[in-house]
């Protein structure tokens, strides 16, 4: 098995961690910025040819990789919470890599959300898509249709369309329920809605969600915390279950353990 290694080069101790990881690998390649850390040659992320990607960083690093490529990813946490990653960099990396090479792992398939603006696909999100006011302290109006039926309209700071994976991220901080990551569902979450009755809504993932601005002429949209996309009052934004899932490598089903320990429940 060939591994592609991608690291968060801004992490203060990443050189030591990266050197240890690649020292355990028989067949590997490095992303170009990652390679500079250890003075080796690398390739752009989109051109990596490995069978599996090893992500060295936090959840942000893993989500960034998924915004560029869709390959099985094994996450080693070198950041903060690291909810999506499988292990900490301080744990037994040598044994983990040997298990990967022997195929002794689980392949967890997680759904993503495809996002369209005026019928044009602009990207996919594993955690969530956030629509937010483009100016601080300026309230925005939102209309939400589900399979063509008006489901809600409210004025507030924004709107989140979350996957089950993203239910432990931004959506959770707004009071949305935590969903098991392989459930077939999406969560619609108002952000600071100026209405007492506005509450998160869980719907089947095969339903199409349409959102439209109904207030100020523009807002911003962000997929998985990456680039901001400007949207206007004339745009129609649609959210659909992606046809291709994300594959995260696990050694065991430790979701409830992570919820208890990392989210301090």
N, C-alpha and C positions, 0 to 999 in steps of 0.2 A: 504494500500500500504506500502511495506517495502522499505526503502531507504538505499543504500550503500553510505557511505560518504568517500571521498578521498580528502586529503588536501595536498598542497605544504608545507611541514613541515619546509622548509627553510625560509618561510616568517616571518618577525619579529613579526607581530601581529596576527599570525595564531591561537594561543591558545584562545585568546579572541573571535575571529570570530567563531572558531569551537565550543566553549562552548555555544555561543548564538544559533548557528544553531541546534545543537543536543538537546538543551533545548526546541525547538519548535516541535521536532519530537516525535511521539508516538511509531513508530516501525522503528528501524534503526540498522545498523551494521557498524563497522569501519574497514577500511583497516589497516593492522598491524602497519605501521609506523605512520599513523594518530592517531591510538589509544594511542600510547606512549605519545603523546602530552598532553593528559588528563588522563593518568594513567588508561586506560581501556584495555580490551582484544580486539584484532582484528584478522583479517584473511588476508592471502595473496590476492592481488588484483584479481588474476585469480580465486579465490575460493569464491568470494563474491556472495551472493544469492539474493540480493535485486532486486526489480522490476525496479528501476530507480537509477542511480548514481548521487549524488550531488558532483560536482567538485568545490573545494575551491582553487582557484589559478588563473593563467592566461591561455592564449591559450596553452602554453607549457604543463601545467598540464593536460588540457583536451585532448590534442593530445597523451600524454603519456598513459592516461587511455585507449584511443581507440586503442592503440597499443597492449593492453593486453586483453581487453574485448570489446564486441560489444553489449552494452545495451543502452537504452535511457539515455541521459545525460543532466542534468540541470546545467549550469555553473554559478557560482557566482564569479565575478572577484575580486581577491585580489592582482592582479599583475599590469602589465603595461597597454597596450592597451586593452586587453581583447575583441578582435573583435568577437570571437566565443562564448563568454559567453553571458548570457541573462540579467544579472543585476549586479550592483555594490554591494559590501558588505555593503556599507553605506546606501543602500535603505531599503525599508520595507520588510525584509526577512520573518517576521511572516505571513503577508498576502500572500506572494508568496507561502510559503509552504502550507498554507491552500487551496490555489487554486490548487496546485498540488494534494493534497489529495482528492479534490473534482473532479478531472479530468478536470478542467477548463484550458486547455492549448492546444497548437498546437504542432503536432509532425512533425517537418521538416525533411524530408528524403534527405540526401545528398550523392552523389556518391563518391566512393573512387577508387583509382587506385591499381589494383593488379600488383605486380612486380615479374617477373620471371628471373632467371639466368639459362641459359641452360635448360629451361623447368621446373625448380624447383621453386615453389613459395617461395619467401623469405619474403614477407610481403605486407601490404596494407597501402596506404597513403591517408589521407583526404585532406591535403593541396597540397603537391608536393613531387616529387622524384627529387633529385639533383644529377647529375653526375659532378664530379669536379676533376681537376688535383690533383694528390697525392703529388706534390711538388710545393712550392710557386715559382711563376714567370716562371714556365715551361708550355709552351703552349701544348695543346692536340688536336688531331684530332678526329672528330666525324662524323659518317655516320648515317642518319636517314631514315628508310623505313616506309611507311604507307601502310598497307595492302599489303605488298610485293613489293611496288613500291618505288624506291629511290626518296625521297622528298627533301633532303638537305644534304650537307656535308660542313663542315667548320672547321677551326682551332680556338681555343679560350680557355677560362678558364673553360668552362663547359656547361652544358645543364640542363634545367629544364623541367619536364613534370608536368604540373599543372592542378588541377581540377578547376571548377568555384569558389569553396570555397577558394582555394589557390590563386586565381587571385588578392586578396587584400593583399597578403603576399609578398614573395620574388619576384614573377613574376612581381608584380606591380612596384617594385623598379627598374626593368630593362626595363620599358616602355611598358609592355604588357597591354592589355585592361582589365578593370574590368568587370567581367561577373556576372549576377544574379546567386546566388548560386545553384538554382535548374535547371539551363540550362543543357542540355545533350551535353556537349562539353569538350574537353581538349585543353590546350594551350601548344605548344612547343616553348620554349624560349631559344635562345642562350645566353650564358654569356660571355660578352666581346669578341665577335667574331672578328677575324682579317679579316673582310670583310665588306665593306660598305653596301652591299645588304642583310646582315643577319637580318631578322626581325622575331618577334613572329608570330606564325601560329596557328590559331584556327581551330580545326577539330571536326567532330562529335565524340561523346564518344564511339560509337560502332566500330570505326576503331581501328585496332591493330597497335601499334607503336613498331618498333624494332630499337634499338640503338647498335652501335658497335664502339669500339675505332679504330682509324686509325692513330695513332701517337706513342706516348710513350707507353711502354709495360703495364702500369697499371694506374688506377685512383681509386677514391673512390665514393661510392654511399651512399646517406643518405635519409631515408624516414621520412618525417615530423620532421626533426631536431633531430632524435633519434640516434641510433647507426650507425657508419660508417661501410660500407661493402666494402672490397677490390674487385675490378674487374680488369680483365686482357684483353689484346688485343685478346685473344682467346675466350672470353665469348660473348654470344649473350644475350642481355637484352631485354625482351619484357614487354610491358605495356598494360594492358587490363582493361576495365571497370569492377569493382568488382561486383559480383552477389548480394552481400548484402550491402545495403546502411547504412550509419550512421544515427542515429536518435537523433537530438538535440531538446530539449524542448524549445518552445517559447510561449510567451503570446500574441504576435502580430507580424505582419510582419514589422520589424523596420530596414530592411537592408539599405534603403536609408538614414535614420536618422543616422545610424552608420557610413556610408561612409562620410556623411557631418561632423559629430562631431568628430569621432575618427581618421579619416584620414585627418581632417582639410582641406577639399576641399571647 
